[in-house]
Amino acid sequence: MPSGEHPDERLGERWGAVVVGAGVAGLVAARELELAGVRTLVLDARDAPGGAVRGHEVAGLRLDAGAESFATRGGVVAGYLAELGLADGVCAPSGLGSWVHLPSGDGPLPRTGLLGIPSAPFASDVRRTLGPLGAARAALDLVLPRSVGADATTLGGLVRARMGARALDRLVRPIVGGVHAAEPDDLAVDAVAPGLTAAVARSRGSLARAVRSIRAAAPAGTAVAGLTGGVHGLVDALAEQAGEIRLRTPVSSIRRASGGLVVTTPGGEIGTERVVLAAPAPGLLDHLVGLGSTPDTGAAVTLVTVVLDAPALDAAPRGTGVLVAREADDVQAKALTHATAKWPWLAAEAGAGRHVVRLSYGRAGEDGPAPDLATALADASTLLGVPLRERDVVGHATVRWTQALPRPSAAHRDWVAAVRAALATQPDVAVAGAWVAGNGLAAVIPDARAAGRSLVPE
Ligand SMILES: Cc1cc2nc3c(=O)[nH]c(=O)nc-3n(C[C@H](O)[C@H](O)[C@H](O)COP(=O)(O)OP(=O)(O)OC[C@H]3O[C@@H](n4cnc5c(N)ncnc54)[C@H](O)[C@@H]3O)c2cc1C
């Protein structure tokens, strides 16, 4: 069909491309299409673009409501931000360490680890958290034969075999729960730690040596970075270049009509030559491909942000934050980020004595009610070791995220491969987003870029 012709006479609107979902994936894909001259419409069910990278205002501060950093691996995200003119805003976190909260007390997390896997199992910070016996068991990794753990397919299985249960429970499980809202025994090794399996093979089976080699190959500096003003600044910049964005417009189906595709919204049907599905709603593909199963949507996560006037927190008693081990039953939160201790730009913006603390709730398999302010304050007091009272609170906000952290299990990876294979014969339809690319901006951005480009006419 020549460009500019309507795919279906009955339809009132026609676009070169429709992108379903105005999260980062949808906006990145839409920008590629727009830059190539394809008129693009982005549809989103919510009342603001950005998905899990939205911003919100709490106590007069503009804060990230979801994601607040990005992985620096490969320089992918920083490079993309530079393309958008945001290079000057890229910033490193403060460099204060983070902690794990255990029933036996709090311990530091290894500074040179990967998802909590220590590169030096007998280092003093690891000994403090695992105890001498636990650290000695973890250090056995350096001498165990390469066959130990060689058949493990999950992250949990690999760490348990090479470093023992204590390293898994006290270091890896709290971090994996915080980042992926999932259990290490449910996660495919390479889905959460790309390249780790190959590095272990090159390191004669040793997990610690493998982590060391991966860290050595990474660019100098921290594993994550942020954006001055918050990572939602990425969404603001993208939204200017991503074509027309229509909010409060949930898409209920995508189907093929004579000469094109039709997207159904509450406002009517929209004709288009191409579609990018950048929302975790695979049922929308039912008219196009027979998938016959649904992906692993992962756990719901609730974030409680509290802004406090609490000069006692100036000393950053738990560095950039605390992850909670599952066996610790004195708090309900699974993680706390002391945002003003982590991001110097935010501390400057908040002013002396004012602090931003983010608590996250919701583990794999749990779906309880959202915690109230009193629970969040009690948890923050325990985790930071500083009494925090309701009168110290200047503002707070609770945001609940569902379907926002797909679980990177082996089953999920196979399902994604099946989706991509099923779509291979339909060159006018592409998929993008964390639900297919994996969690995190470093995975989502390059994948969404490729999805957008795949639909650009020759
Ligand atoms: C609380 C939290 C903290 C995070 N922290 C970090 C971090 O620090 N660093 C990092 O790299 N990553 C982080 N992540 C992960 C990262 O934010 C996501 O991987 C990424 O933003 C996903 O982008 P996306 O566009 O694929 O999906 P989403 O952001 O989920 O966007 C999908 C969009 O699709 C829309 N939508 C859904 N269904 C429909 C429909 N039927 N019709 C129309 N629209 C629809 C939704 O409204 C949404 O706006 C975090 C995620 C969460 C939830």
The ligand as an SDF file (V2000), in Angstrom:
LIG
                    3D

 53 58  0  0  0  0  0  0  0  0999 V2000
    9.9990    0.7070   41.0840 C   0  0  0  0  0  0  0  0  0  0  0  0
   10.9600    0.4750   39.9670 C   0  0  0  0  0  0  0  0  0  0  0  0
   12.2970    0.8830   40.0780 C   0  0  0  0  0  0  0  0  0  0  0  0
   13.1700    0.6540   39.0280 C   0  0  0  0  0  0  0  0  0  0  0  0
   14.4730    1.0820   39.1460 N   0  0  0  0  0  0  0  0  0  0  0  0
   15.3010    0.9850   38.0890 C   0  0  0  0  0  0  0  0  0  0  0  0
   16.5860    1.5730   38.1160 C   0  0  0  0  0  0  0  0  0  0  0  0
   16.9640    2.2180   39.1140 O   0  0  0  0  0  0  0  0  0  0  0  0
   17.3930    1.4340   37.0330 N   0  0  0  0  0  0  0  0  0  0  0  0
   16.9720    0.7830   35.8910 C   0  0  0  0  0  0  0  0  0  0  0  0
   17.7270    0.6980   34.9000 O   0  0  0  0  0  0  0  0  0  0  0  0
   15.7440    0.2270   35.8300 N   0  0  0  0  0  0  0  0  0  0  0  0
   14.9080    0.3230   36.8980 C   0  0  0  0  0  0  0  0  0  0  0  0
   13.6610   -0.2180   36.8260 N   0  0  0  0  0  0  0  0  0  0  0  0
   13.2730   -0.9240   35.6020 C   0  0  0  0  0  0  0  0  0  0  0  0
   13.0090    0.0500   34.4570 C   0  0  0  0  0  0  0  0  0  0  0  0
   12.3360    1.1730   34.9580 O   0  0  0  0  0  0  0  0  0  0  0  0
   12.1500   -0.6600   33.4270 C   0  0  0  0  0  0  0  0  0  0  0  0
   12.8250   -1.8320   32.9670 O   0  0  0  0  0  0  0  0  0  0  0  0
   11.8390    0.2090   32.2150 C   0  0  0  0  0  0  0  0  0  0  0  0
   11.4780    1.5230   32.5890 O   0  0  0  0  0  0  0  0  0  0  0  0
   10.7100   -0.4610   31.4410 C   0  0  0  0  0  0  0  0  0  0  0  0
   10.3000    0.3750   30.4000 O   0  0  0  0  0  0  0  0  0  0  0  0
    9.1360   -0.1190   29.4360 P   0  0  0  0  0  0  0  0  0  0  0  0
    8.8700    1.0010   28.5060 O   0  0  0  0  0  0  0  0  0  0  0  0
    9.4790   -1.4460   28.8700 O   0  0  0  0  0  0  0  0  0  0  0  0
    7.8780   -0.4250   30.3810 O   0  0  0  0  0  0  0  0  0  0  0  0
    7.0070    0.5170   31.2950 P   0  0  0  0  0  0  0  0  0  0  0  0
    7.8190    1.5860   31.8820 O   0  0  0  0  0  0  0  0  0  0  0  0
    6.2730   -0.4120   32.2020 O   0  0  0  0  0  0  0  0  0  0  0  0
    5.9930    1.2080   30.2670 O   0  0  0  0  0  0  0  0  0  0  0  0
    4.9340    0.5150   29.6890 C   0  0  0  0  0  0  0  0  0  0  0  0
    3.8430    1.5190   29.3780 C   0  0  0  0  0  0  0  0  0  0  0  0
    2.8000    0.8390   28.6770 O   0  0  0  0  0  0  0  0  0  0  0  0
    1.5590    1.3470   29.1070 C   0  0  0  0  0  0  0  0  0  0  0  0
    0.5280    0.3520   28.8150 N   0  0  0  0  0  0  0  0  0  0  0  0
    0.3590   -0.8830   29.3550 C   0  0  0  0  0  0  0  0  0  0  0  0
   -0.6770   -1.5160   28.7880 N   0  0  0  0  0  0  0  0  0  0  0  0
   -1.1800   -0.6720   27.8560 C   0  0  0  0  0  0  0  0  0  0  0  0
   -2.2620   -0.7520   26.9240 C   0  0  0  0  0  0  0  0  0  0  0  0
   -3.0430   -1.8340   26.8140 N   0  0  0  0  0  0  0  0  0  0  0  0
   -2.5150    0.3190   26.1220 N   0  0  0  0  0  0  0  0  0  0  0  0
   -1.7360    1.4560   26.2010 C   0  0  0  0  0  0  0  0  0  0  0  0
   -0.7100    1.5720   27.0700 N   0  0  0  0  0  0  0  0  0  0  0  0
   -0.4190    0.5180   27.8690 C   0  0  0  0  0  0  0  0  0  0  0  0
    1.7520    1.6110   30.5850 C   0  0  0  0  0  0  0  0  0  0  0  0
    0.8150    2.5830   31.0470 O   0  0  0  0  0  0  0  0  0  0  0  0
    3.1980    2.1090   30.6260 C   0  0  0  0  0  0  0  0  0  0  0  0
    3.2780    3.5320   30.5630 O   0  0  0  0  0  0  0  0  0  0  0  0
   12.7320   -0.0050   37.8560 C   0  0  0  0  0  0  0  0  0  0  0  0
   11.4030   -0.4170   37.7410 C   0  0  0  0  0  0  0  0  0  0  0  0
   10.5230   -0.1810   38.7790 C   0  0  0  0  0  0  0  0  0  0  0  0
    9.0990   -0.6070   38.6270 C   0  0  0  0  0  0  0  0  0  0  0  0
  1  2  1  0
  2  3  1  0
  2 52  2  0
  3  4  2  0
  4  5  1  0
  4 50  1  0
  5  6  2  0
  6  7  1  0
  6 13  1  0
  7  8  2  0
  7  9  1  0
  9 10  1  0
 10 11  2  0
 10 12  1  0
 12 13  2  0
 13 14  1  0
 14 15  1  0
 14 50  1  0
 15 16  1  0
 16 17  1  0
 16 18  1  0
 18 19  1  0
 18 20  1  0
 20 21  1  0
 20 22  1  0
 22 23  1  0
 23 24  1  0
 24 25  2  0
 24 26  1  0
 24 27  1  0
 27 28  1  0
 28 29  2  0
 28 30  1  0
 28 31  1  0
 31 32  1  0
 32 33  1  0
 33 34  1  0
 33 48  1  0
 34 35  1  0
 35 36  1  0
 35 46  1  0
 36 37  1  0
 36 45  1  0
 37 38  2  0
 38 39  1  0
 39 40  1  0
 39 45  2  0
 40 41  1  0
 40 42  2  0
 42 43  1  0
 43 44  2  0
 44 45  1  0
 46 47  1  0
 46 48  1  0
 48 49  1  0
 50 51  2  0
 51 52  1  0
 52 53  1  0
M  END
$$$$
